[in-house]
Amino acid sequence: MDDELPCSAFRTRLLLGVIVATAMLAPDCALADGVIDRGVKPYFILGGSLAALLFLGIGFFLLSKALHHYRMAAMVVQWPIAEGTVVAAEVVKRIATSDDEPDSYIPRVSYAFRVNGISYQGNVIRIGLDERGYISEQQARPPGALSGRGEHWRALRSKKA
């Protein structure tokens, strides 16, 4: 009978449970129902509603941006591949505007290619790369890449082009 509680401990827990249940079920003596709280309640409701609208707006904005990037990635996968020639290549250093972010290096490549006898030009090598870039110049200029004019490589041709 070691699992049973002594009689006084059982009574104490039972009394505590009754007190908690009574406090939760008695709406007339709730602590947050005072005169001051009634005056402040509309401001809490308004502030909570405005905060909810703000966070919903931010959420919808981020969701729409994510859906745009998802659709763009789905389109890129379907683009046909063509042989291309690098017209110009360089790595541009973008100086950070604050101390919190590092400088970044952005590869700039212009290329030309032909598909079905029609010439096209492009400069996108990775979607979103212009916004972020790379931390080091070596990442922006991997070995054998961006070596310069006349280099032949395979290009993804946009269906819009």
Secondary structure, DSSP 8 states (H G I E B T S, - for coil): -TTS--HHHHHHHHHHHHHHHHHHH-GGG-TT-SHHHHHHHHHHHHHHHHHHHHHHHHHHHHHHHHHHHHHHHHHHHHS-EEEEEEEEEEEEEE--SSTTS--EEEEEEEEEEEETTEEEEE--SSTTHHHH-BSSHHHHS-TTSS--TT-EEEEE--TT-
